[in-house]
Amino acid sequence: MGRKQTIKMAVDALMTVALLLLMAYELIGQTTHEVIGTAMFLLFVLHHALNRSWSRNVLKGRYTLYRAYQTALVVLILVGMLCQAISGMLLSRHLYTFLPIQGHAHLARTLHMLGAYWNLVLMSLHLGLHWSMALAHFRKTSKGKTAILRAAGAAVALFGVTAFLRREVGAYLLGQIQFAFFDFEEPLALFFLDYLAIMGLFVWVGHYLGLLLRKLSQSQRGGQK
């Protein structure tokens, strides 16, 4: 594995951890939340800088169903990250109070909440597109390991469904809940376990949706020959 690929994987791993920590908000403290949020945005910029060749070619070539889906995810995540950055600075109580941009708290809070939960889903779906690489690695070493990994993925997805419902994530995604509610007596590890499972659910969905779209794209290309 080359140095650049190693850096890419490290950046993606740090973004995943940051995304998980940001969902805790009050449980990790407002200042910590703002620091991690800033780090998350910088990592996002670095991620795109490392993948600039993909960005340069986004308007080139023919679009299949799979490529259209992949590109749509990237664009939506970009919009979500920009909403998070702008609304986060508007709501800042610690790092960005020196900027003369505070105000519009209700709109900023709404955008921040929607951006947080939609980015959780969209970034997890995006990660799911790369899950096939992990399966390919295990397939080279042992078919048994691949089967175990698939079974583990299905188990995590099932647990993710229960966590999704229990944490009312659907209501947050639809903007039906305007404020995040936290149980300060709940162990932090259980909170992170639930949200890690929710991420796992959408990684799992993203992986199999990507496989389906790839097959449909192959059929589309075959039909056009």
N, C-alpha and C positions, 0 to 999 in steps of 0.2 A: 504494500500500500504506500503510495507517494505521500510526500510531506503535505501537499496542498489538500489531498483527500482527508488526511488525518486532521488537519485544521478545520476543514468543513464539518467533519463528524463531531469535533470538540465543540464548535460553535453551536451546532444543532442540539447537542446534548445540554449545553448551558442554557439555551433558549427554552428547552423543555422543562428544565428544573425551575427556571425563572417564571415560566408560565404557571407552573404548579404553585409556587410560593405566592405569586400575585393574587391567586384566588382566595388566599387566607386573609388578606387586607388587615382588618382590625386585630386579628389573632397574632400577627407579626409586628404590629405597630405601624402608625402612619408614616413616620420618617423612613423606616425600613422599606415600606411599600413604595415610596417615591424613589428611593435609591435603586431598588430592584427594577422598578418600571423604567427608569432612565437607562439602566444597564441593558434591559430587554430591548429597548429601541436601538441602542448602539449596536447590539449584537445583530439585530435585524438588518441594519444598514450594512454591517460587515458581511452578513450572509449573502446579501445581494451583490456586494462588491466581489465576493469570491465566486459568485455564479453569474458574473456580468456577461459571459459568452452566451448564456441562455437568453438573457434580456436583449442582447443585440440581435438575436435571431427570431425574436418573438413575432415579427411581422413578415418573416420569410417562410417560404415553403407552404405546403398544403396542410390544412387543418383536418385532422380526424376527430372522431368523437372523444377519444382519449385525450388528445392534445388540447381540444377545446375545454374539456373539463379541468385539466391540469392548469391551463392558463387562467381560467375563471377563478379557480381557487387562489392562485397567486395574486390576482388583481383584487379580489375581495379581502384577502389578508392585508394587502397593502392599504386599502381603504380603512380597514379596521384599525391598523396600527397608527395611521395618521390621526384618526378620530381619538384613539387612546392618548396619543402624545399631546394633542391640542387640548382636549378636555382635561387631561391630567394636570397640565400647567395652569389651566383656569381654576381648577379645584385645589391646587397646591397650598398647603399650609406651612411648608417648611423650606423646600429647596428653591422654589421659584417665586417666592413672595416679592422678590425685588423687581420682577417684571410688571410693567403697568398694564396687565391684561386680565386681572382678576374680575370676576363678575359672571352674570348669566349662569348662576349656580345650578338652577333647575335643569336647563338644557344641557349643560356640561355633564351633570350627574347622569342624566338619561343616556347621553352618548357614551359615557364611560362604562356604564353598566352593560349596555347592549354590546359595545365593543369588546368588553372583557369576556362575556359568555359566548359571543359568536366567534371570537378568535380562538377560544378554547376548542370549539367544534371544528372550525375551519383548519386550524393548524394541525389538529389530530387527524383529520381527513387527509391532509397533505402528507403527514408522516406515513399514513397507511399506504400511500403510493410507493414508498420506498421499502415497505416491509418485505416485498418479494425478494429483495437483495439478501436480507437476513435468511430467508427460507432457502434461497439458492446456495448460500454458504453451508448451511446445515445439510442440504441435500447431497452436496459433494462428499461430506464426511460420513453420513449415515441416514438412510431412509427412516430408520426408527426415530432418530432425533427430530426429523421433520414432522413426523406424526405426533410426537410429544409436544412439539412447539405449536402445532395447529390446535391440538386439544387444549393446551394451556391458554391459547388465544381465545378460543370459544368460551372457556370458563371465565376468563377475565371479562369478556364482553357480556356474559350473562350477569355477572356481579355488577358490571357497569350499568346495566339496565335498572337494577334495583336501586343503585346509588343515584342514578339520574332522576328516578321518580321520588325517592326519599328527600333529595336535596332540592326538589322542585325546579330543576334546571330549565325545563320547558317553559315555565312561567317567566323566568328571567329572560330567556331568549325572545319571548313574545312581548317583553316590556310590561308585563302585568304586575311585576314587583319592582318598585322604584328604589328600594333600599336593600342592601345586603344584610341578612340577619345571621348572627353567629352565636353559638352556644359556648360561652367562655369556660364552662365546666367540662366541656368535651375534650378529651386528650387530643392534642394536635396531630398525633400520628394517625388517629382514626379519620380525621378530616382529610388529611393528605391521601390516605388509603382510598377513600371514596372518590376523590377527584382524580386520582391516578387511574382508578377503574373506569371512570367516565371517559378519560382520555383514551384508555385502552379500548373501550367500546367503539369510539369513532375511528381509531386506528384500524380496528378490525373491519368496520364497515367500509372505510376508505380503501383498504386492501382488496376486498372482494368486489367492490364497485369498480375499482381500477382494472381488475382482471376481466370483469364483464365488458367494460368499455374497450379494452384492448382486443378482445375477441371480436366484438362488433366492428371495431376499426379494421381489423384484418379481413373480415367478411366484406366490409365496405370497399376496401382496396381490391379484393378479389373480384367483386362484382363490376368494378370499373375497368378491368383489363379487357 
